[in-house]
Amino acid sequence: MEFLNYAFMQRALLAAVLVGVTAPAIGIFLVQRRQPLMGDGIGHVAMTGVGLGFLLNASPVWMATAVSVLGSVLMELIRWYGRTRGDIALAMLFYGGMAGGVMFVNIAPGGSNANLTSYLFGSLSTVSPSDVNAIMVLAAFVVVVTLGLRRQLFAVGQDEEFARVTGLPVRALNLLTAVTAAVTVTVAMRVVGLILVSALMVMPVAAAQQLTRSFAATFAVAVALGITVTISGTITSFYQDVPPGATIVLLTIAAFVALTAAAAPLARRRARAAAAARPAGDPAECSIPAGRAAGDGVGV
């Protein structure tokens, strides 16, 4: 527990826990909407906010939040109205965000590309008390949205047309999902980095899906896994002097591989149980899967 004697590690661990909760919490809705790389695109746009923070001598975290929220809204508008030119517009937005960040940092007084490194790949020693305060406020917003509106967000992600027929404000909820993803990116950038944050939003969810069969269980396992890998990666980074973002992502991938291997025999047992419970002579396509228990349904 030597690492707890250092103030910067206390701040880094607190930030890591908040990242471990928020990234998978919004990531599960992005995976459901088949937009797993949205976090990567927002991370590119957020670089402009970081650069503006250096240029204007303002908080890079808050500037990145403002710019990434604006970028996420533009991404949703492009998705709605872009039609055939949508991919080109998104590419311009992503790469323009990267270029803007590099440019603004370099023209800032005393600025250089080295200033971007901790935001691109994460850094333990540069997490300041003001960063922690900003991360706590932003993380609270993400948790309130993802838990308080989980049923509505799930319904929209599952079937937009059906959600619209039931009276849900589909466009407003899609915008809220995009904005929440943008906030999550800025929450995670001090620990994981803008380049790697998308992996932490997607991989814990993908790993949890190997074992779980309901939305609620996937949500819980993904968040638990997110907290585990962020804390483990932060501590490993302290002792081994390796980049925290890369360490956390590699641990997440290792967890995915391990859970996938563990899920294979579980899937075979479920298949055998379903086959044994099927009435004799019943065609497989007409039988009711007996292996699904009452608690295996989609729970939110």
Salt bridges, closest charged atoms under 4 A:
ASP40 OD1 - HIS44 ND1 3.98
GLU76 OE2 - ARG33 NH2 3.16
GLU76 OE1 - ARG79 NH2 3.12
ASP131 OD2 - ARG190 NE 3.12
GLU160 OE2 - ARG79 NH2 3.53
GLU161 OE2 - ARG164 NH1 2.99
ASP296 OD2 - ARG213 NH1 3.37
